[in-house]
Amino acid sequence: MHAISITINLNTYIVDIFEKRVANLGPLGMYGAKGDGYFMFPKLEGEIGNKMMFRGKERLVWSLNNYLGLANHPEVRKADAEAARAWGLAYPMGARIMSGQTIYHEQLERELAAFVNKEDAFLLNFGYQGMISIIDSLLDRNDVAVYDSEAHACIIDGLRLHMGKRFVYPHNNIENLRKGLERAKKLTAISGGGILVITEGVYGMSGDLGKLKEILELKEEFNFRLLVDDAHGFGTMGATGAGTAEAQGVQDGVDVYFGTFAKAMAGIGAFVATRRDVVDYLRHNMRSQTYAKSLPVPMVIGSLKRLDLIRTQPQLKNELWTIVDTLQNGLKDNGLDIGNTESPVTPVFLNGGIPEAAQLTIDLRENYNIFCSIVTYPVVPKGVIMLRLIPTAVHTPGDVEYTIKAFADIKNNLASGKYSSGIFPDFSKL
Ligand SMILES: Cc1ncc(COP(=O)(O)O)c(C=O)c1O
């Protein structure tokens, strides 16, 4: 008898991950071919300000988080340029813990901590990675996290690393937060862990505020620590610009304060501020900082200048809020729905599908020369179009008046069916 031998090449059955990925580009990627360069990855050119160039034409820009107008402030530009000339962009080389420490990093940390009224602070290379590591290093598997459903992606990604339990509560729903805390209390009674509540100060999409005061009222009963991501509140909210908790009169109740330089500071980098011994713990344990290069000194010196301007020139914040108030009141008076914003972030909610949103955006950009961010499903529910305006100190009353009128037109156009052909427009033909 002869044995029959069959050889199977197992490699034929292994899916190629490249092929798998490019077959499904994801909820945004699927519009890449039609939308990149216009709706996504647009190139805004020229000096950062209220007016910039887009596809060769000047547009009124409402999509930059340059709240206080610091991006192009002459003193900021000078400080950045002088520091870059003096130090170069490479210095210091290495992570803070190895060879990347400087007196400037330490000075900025001292000044930031004093500004937000905490004992100490530590710089983060990017807010995003920093937040991931704050959560990762604060929690172990016995701890429970309780967080708001609209938390920023960096909070969600930090929680993805968390090996213990986490409970989400519907956005700003304090009743549900309480339920989450009750469950957390039961679990930690068994595990011996602690509880971390995470919220944002200003919610960056809708502009409403985390209910810090109400959250803190639960602290005595549930003995948690509170982490606040105040990316959009730092520099814009509160009497001194120290953020949302200052605005709500509860700065002392915030256990861990997080701010980024990417918004009001018009730079890059971020910081975490808390009790000195906890900062000490964090700076030795945050993996995204221990295993990554230190912020370049020109960025740090530039940030010292920005912080100085925030502290000493309150008129920047006043100018911002004058623009915010006239814009938001004018939109409301013209029947536009701006949701529950209590911050400079100004959403305008309309109804329509993605093709309508795209046509409306083209009308705004090409016929009104207004450039703002547009948000559709999956970030907002299906059928909702959110246009997001970010007022800044460098916008003028004329910009506001013009924009309110344009938005009133757009709303009427949408209602009259001007954008409802159902066709996703091809901007390359514009
Ligand atoms: C609420 C919130 N948290 C964190 C971040 C991340 O900050 P960074 O841009 O410094 O990485 C952002 C920025 O988009 C944000 O809006």
PDBQT file of the ligand as one rigid body, heavy atoms in Angstrom, charges set to zero:
ROOT
HETATM    1  C1  LIG A 501     -10.359  67.799  25.303  1.00  0.00    +0.000 C 
HETATM    2  C2  LIG A 501      -8.996  67.543  24.732  1.00  0.00    +0.000 A 
HETATM    3  N1  LIG A 501      -8.099  66.829  25.433  1.00  0.00    +0.000 NA
HETATM    4  C3  LIG A 501      -6.873  66.575  24.952  1.00  0.00    +0.000 A 
HETATM    5  C4  LIG A 501      -6.477  67.018  23.728  1.00  0.00    +0.000 A 
HETATM    6  C5  LIG A 501      -5.124  66.654  23.215  1.00  0.00    +0.000 C 
HETATM    7  O1  LIG A 501      -4.221  67.715  23.321  1.00  0.00    +0.000 OA
HETATM    8  P1  LIG A 501      -2.941  67.833  22.386  1.00  0.00    +0.000 P 
HETATM    9  O2  LIG A 501      -3.376  68.476  21.119  1.00  0.00    +0.000 OA
HETATM   10  O3  LIG A 501      -1.996  68.663  23.218  1.00  0.00    +0.000 OA
HETATM   11  O4  LIG A 501      -2.399  66.467  22.144  1.00  0.00    +0.000 OA
HETATM   12  C6  LIG A 501      -7.359  67.785  22.969  1.00  0.00    +0.000 A 
HETATM   13  C7  LIG A 501      -6.940  68.297  21.657  1.00  0.00    +0.000 C 
HETATM   14  O5  LIG A 501      -7.540  68.117  20.648  1.00  0.00    +0.000 OA
HETATM   15  C8  LIG A 501      -8.655  68.046  23.473  1.00  0.00    +0.000 A 
HETATM   16  O6  LIG A 501      -9.556  68.759  22.765  1.00  0.00    +0.000 OA
ENDROOT
TORSDOF 0
